[in-house]
Amino acid sequence: MTSLAITVIGTGTGASLAPGARAALDAAALVVGGRRHLDSAALPEGTARLVLGPLAPALDSIERYLAENPDLGVVVLASGDPGFFGIVRALAERFGADALDVRPGAPSVAVAFARLGLPWDDAVVVSAHGRELRTAVNVCRVHPKTAVLTGPGAGPAELGAALARTGIPRTLVVASSLGDPEAESVLRLSPAEAAARDWPGTVSVVVCLDESRALAPAQRTVAGQVALASSWALPEEAFEHRDSMITKFEVRALALARLGPRPGDLVWDIGAGSGSVAVECARLGAATIAVEKTSDGVERIRANAAAHGVDVQTLHGAAPTVLSRLPDPDAVFIGGGGRELSTIVAACARRARRTVVVALAALDRVPEVREALAGAGFEPEGVLLQSSRLAPLPGGVTRLAAANPVFLLWGHRPADSAIEGAVE
């Protein structure tokens, strides 16, 4: 491929072109872009145009054109900064980075936050364009400042409807036609208000804010929302709990490894007790819902979440009855259940997209839990965890203090049978 065969021009936010782009457009033999970009580019008469639709056929057309016209230049028009969730990735993969001359415009995210008068070095940016909306929803659950790049079927109405169902206080700022002096609009709405409106196809970005935490006071060194967890499997003393009713850190360490919580995930903590597992998952970036049947337990979970600076949505009620009110999870931890344990495991396994992890003390219940996991299509595995901690004795010597043994069972849904759940 000839070096710098394709010039990629960011059109800024609106109809304006990136600096220095005019000369490249005037010299181009073929210009590729969306219809509105091509119409606003004032191309010289006789310039070949290719309206950008589905990406793969467009890339094929560019490749054929370059093969037939190796001495002629191609310009690709894109919105904002085409290297930020844009077409640069696809072009570099097909033609090589050395074939590209990228001239970015102002990213829509930067302009949206500028309109709000807010910094965005602590914002999380998530794309819902051509991707599952539920990932963006879960990121909005966790972070106080999220910018969502929208797409067909994943616009302000759909995002607003999904967030409204969570009951979590959030404000949506819908920025449309940024940079267009005649059409620009920046609207602040509740999720329910956004869900009730019809939106034009010119929405640039949606900013989701927890207004109480939208302006972080600390000066930052690393951009974006860095996971709060510099360590995990925290000691029991890091949580308020009742009568040692808490998942011990040795068990929690393996449970977290099997749950695999990450940004964009939703994790249920069933029979949450102190909420230690939910809090740890939230510290690792996942959205979490803790289900607890006792009112004092719910307050304890909320206190522990606040103490660790994370959002954990709590639901006061008993599983499996209340589970129908929740959106489908990626992973589930079950730390309580009593006589209903196998029923709860089966109900969770039917809904979980990836993993279910169960901690239990009674040997007699291991077979029924394994059967419930297998019955939902999971591949059940497990271990018996037995640990002894170092404990001091008089005279400056040490003994081993044995902890109660715990069975940890888990099941992973096979990749080829992953469920496709709707956003809730």
Secondary structure, 3 states (H helix, E strand, C coil): CCCCCEEEEECECCCCCCCCHHHHHHHCCEEEECHHHHHHCCCCCCCEEEECCCHHHHHHHHHHHHHHCCCCCEEEEECECCCCCCCHHHHHHHHCHHHEEEECCCCHHHHHHHHHCCCCCCCEEEECCCCCHHHHHHHHHHCCEEEEECECCECHHHHHHHHHHHCCCCEEEEEECCCCCCCCEEEEECHHHHHCCCCCCCEEEEEEECHHHCCCCCCCCCCCCCCCCCCCCCCHHHCCCCCCCCCCHHHHHHHHHHHCCCCCCEEEEECCCCCHHHHHHHHCCCEEEEEECCHHHHHHHHHHHHHCCCCCEEEECCCCHHHHHCCCCCEEEECCCHHHHHHHHHHHHHHCCCEEEEEECCHHHHHHHHHHHHHCCCEEEEEEECCEEEEEECCCEEEEEECCCEEEEEEECCHHHCCCCCCC
